Amino acid sequence: MEFKLISIASFIAFYGCYFVKMFLQKRQGIRTDQIGKDKTGFILFVEVTMKIAAILVFIAGLISIFFETGHSPAAVRILGAILSVAGTVIFITAVWTMRDSWRAGVSKTDKTRLVTDGIYQISRNPAFLGFDLLYIGTLLMFFNWILCFLTVFAVIMYHLQIVNVEEDFLLVTFGNEYLQYKKKVCRYIGRRK
């Protein structure tokens, strides 16, 4: 029962942050959801497929939580709970740090700043890291093969979004400033010398 409560609380906090931020930005005239907007070709494919993967793993995660699928050993479930909570905290911190520069997807028309402070000093992509940890944690607590497949699929699509869309966009938009940042901070976690 405690794993179910931890998971539900993590989902509520994670997606509560996501949708409250979207709502607040919308009130300011900011279109947060840029996924698939004004995109073509491979970039459109990656963004739309990533969004589909995110929706599917979210639904499968909720079903797994409510039906309490899987019965992993206690140590695995505890690790899953830690990862889910960590992912939620990392995501909320990332969104908070980005302030009004945060978007879901990239926008070539919105002018934002390159955020390199706070949690972005130890991860170039903490919001994506948060998603990954939340879903890997959920998988460890409520393992089933459908959730496993969808978690792996979502993590791969998040990665493709980073390396094929986000990083290219940031390089074009911020040039040398982004290159210098990229040399100092790892894609997911850690700093370089």
C-alpha positions as CSV (number, residue, x, y, z in Angstrom):
1,M,0.0,0.0,0.0
2,E,2.8,2.4,0.8
3,F,4.3,2.0,-2.7
4,K,0.9,2.8,-4.2
5,L,0.7,6.0,-2.1
6,I,4.2,7.1,-3.0
7,S,3.5,6.5,-6.7
8,I,0.2,8.4,-6.6
9,A,1.8,11.3,-4.7
10,S,4.7,11.4,-7.2
11,F,2.4,11.4,-10.2
12,I,0.2,14.2,-8.7
13,A,3.2,16.4,-7.8
14,F,4.9,15.8,-11.1
15,Y,2.0,16.3,-13.4
16,G,0.5,18.9,-11.1
17,C,3.7,20.9,-11.6
18,Y,3.6,20.3,-15.4
19,F,0.0,21.4,-15.9
20,V,0.0,24.3,-13.3
21,K,3.1,25.7,-15.1
22,M,1.4,25.4,-18.5
23,F,-1.7,27.2,-17.1
24,L,0.3,30.0,-15.6
25,Q,2.3,30.4,-18.8
26,K,-0.8,30.4,-20.9
27,R,-2.2,33.3,-18.7
28,Q,1.0,35.2,-19.6
29,G,0.4,34.5,-23.3
30,I,3.1,31.8,-23.5
31,R,2.4,28.7,-25.5
32,T,4.1,26.0,-23.5
33,D,3.3,23.0,-25.5
34,Q,5.5,23.3,-28.6
35,I,5.6,19.6,-29.3
36,G,5.0,19.0,-33.1
37,K,4.1,22.7,-33.6
38,D,5.5,24.2,-36.9
39,K,7.8,21.1,-37.3
40,T,8.3,18.9,-40.4
41,G,10.2,15.7,-41.3
42,F,12.2,13.8,-38.8
43,I,11.8,16.4,-36.0
44,L,8.0,16.2,-36.3
45,F,8.2,12.4,-36.2
46,V,10.4,12.5,-33.1
47,E,8.3,15.1,-31.2
48,V,5.0,13.5,-32.0
49,T,6.2,9.9,-31.3
50,M,7.7,11.2,-28.0
51,K,4.4,12.7,-27.0
52,I,2.5,9.5,-27.8
53,A,5.1,7.5,-25.8
54,A,4.7,9.9,-22.9
55,I,0.9,9.5,-22.9
56,L,1.1,5.7,-23.2
57,V,3.6,5.3,-20.4
58,F,1.6,7.6,-18.2
59,I,-1.6,5.6,-18.7
60,A,0.2,2.3,-18.3
61,G,1.8,3.6,-15.1
62,L,-1.5,4.7,-13.6
63,I,-3.1,1.3,-14.5
64,S,-0.1,-0.5,-13.0
65,I,-0.3,1.6,-9.8
66,F,-4.1,1.2,-9.3
67,F,-4.1,-2.5,-10.0
68,E,-0.8,-3.0,-8.1
69,T,0.7,-5.1,-10.8
70,G,4.0,-6.9,-10.3
71,H,5.5,-8.1,-7.0
72,S,9.2,-7.2,-7.2
73,P,11.3,-7.9,-4.1
74,A,11.1,-5.2,-1.4
75,A,14.5,-3.8,-2.2
76,V,13.7,-3.3,-5.8
77,R,10.4,-1.6,-4.9
78,I,12.2,0.7,-2.4
79,L,14.7,1.6,-5.1
80,G,11.8,2.3,-7.4
81,A,10.1,4.6,-4.8
82,I,13.4,6.5,-4.3
83,L,13.8,7.0,-8.0
84,S,10.2,8.1,-8.5
85,V,10.4,10.7,-5.7
86,A,13.9,11.8,-7.0
87,G,12.5,12.2,-10.5
88,T,9.6,14.3,-9.3
89,V,11.9,16.5,-7.2
90,I,14.3,16.9,-10.1
91,F,11.5,17.7,-12.6
92,I,9.9,20.3,-10.3
93,T,13.3,21.9,-9.6
94,A,14.1,22.0,-13.4
95,V,10.7,23.7,-14.2
96,W,11.2,26.2,-11.3
97,T,14.7,27.0,-12.5
98,M,13.7,27.5,-16.1
99,R,11.0,30.0,-15.1
100,D,9.4,31.4,-18.3
101,S,12.0,29.8,-20.6
102,W,10.4,26.3,-20.0
103,R,8.7,24.7,-22.9
104,A,7.5,21.2,-23.9
105,G,9.3,20.9,-27.2
106,V,11.2,23.6,-29.0
107,S,10.0,26.9,-30.4
108,K,11.9,28.8,-33.1
109,T,9.8,31.9,-32.5
110,D,9.8,32.2,-28.8
111,K,12.8,34.1,-27.4
112,T,14.1,32.4,-24.2
113,R,17.4,32.5,-22.4
114,L,19.9,29.7,-22.0
115,V,19.5,28.5,-18.5
116,T,22.7,27.2,-16.9
117,D,22.2,28.0,-13.2
118,G,20.7,26.0,-10.4
119,I,20.1,22.3,-11.2
120,Y,21.3,23.1,-14.8
121,Q,24.8,23.2,-13.4
122,I,24.8,19.5,-12.9
123,S,22.4,18.3,-15.7
124,R,21.7,19.8,-19.2
125,N,18.4,18.0,-19.3
126,P,17.0,17.6,-15.7
127,A,13.4,17.7,-16.8
128,F,13.9,14.7,-19.1
129,L,15.9,13.1,-16.3
130,G,13.0,13.6,-14.0
131,F,10.6,11.9,-16.5
132,D,13.0,9.0,-16.9
133,L,13.4,8.5,-13.2
134,L,9.7,8.8,-12.4
135,Y,8.8,6.1,-15.0
136,I,11.8,3.8,-14.2
137,G,10.8,4.0,-10.5
138,T,7.2,3.2,-11.3
139,L,8.4,0.2,-13.4
140,L,10.5,-1.1,-10.5
141,M,7.6,-0.8,-8.0
142,F,4.9,-2.2,-10.3
143,F,6.7,-4.3,-12.9
144,N,4.8,-5.8,-15.8
145,W,5.9,-6.3,-19.4
146,I,3.6,-3.8,-21.0
147,L,4.9,-1.1,-18.6
148,C,8.4,-2.2,-19.2
149,F,8.1,-1.9,-23.0
150,L,6.4,1.5,-22.8
151,T,9.0,2.8,-20.2
152,V,11.9,1.8,-22.5
153,F,10.1,3.2,-25.5
154,A,9.5,6.5,-23.7
155,V,13.1,6.8,-22.4
156,I,14.4,6.2,-25.9
157,M,12.0,8.8,-27.4
158,Y,13.0,11.4,-24.7
159,H,16.7,10.7,-25.6
160,L,16.0,11.1,-29.3
161,Q,14.2,14.4,-28.6
162,I,17.3,15.6,-26.7
163,V,19.9,14.6,-29.2
164,N,18.0,15.2,-32.5
165,V,15.9,18.2,-31.6
166,E,16.8,20.0,-28.4
167,E,20.6,20.0,-28.7
168,D,20.5,21.1,-32.4
169,F,18.0,23.9,-31.5
170,L,20.2,25.1,-28.7
171,L,23.3,25.1,-30.8
172,V,21.6,27.1,-33.6
173,T,20.0,29.5,-31.1
174,F,22.8,30.1,-28.6
175,G,25.9,29.1,-30.6
176,N,29.2,29.3,-28.7
177,E,27.4,30.0,-25.3
178,Y,25.8,26.6,-25.6
179,L,29.0,24.9,-26.8
180,Q,30.8,26.2,-23.7
181,Y,28.0,25.0,-21.4
182,K,27.9,21.6,-23.2
183,K,31.7,21.2,-22.4
184,K,31.1,21.8,-18.7
185,V,27.9,19.9,-17.9
186,C,26.9,16.3,-18.9
187,R,23.7,15.6,-20.8
188,Y,22.0,13.8,-17.9
189,I,24.0,14.2,-14.7
190,G,27.5,15.3,-13.8
191,R,30.0,18.0,-14.5
192,R,33.2,17.7,-16.6
193,K,36.5,19.1,-15.4
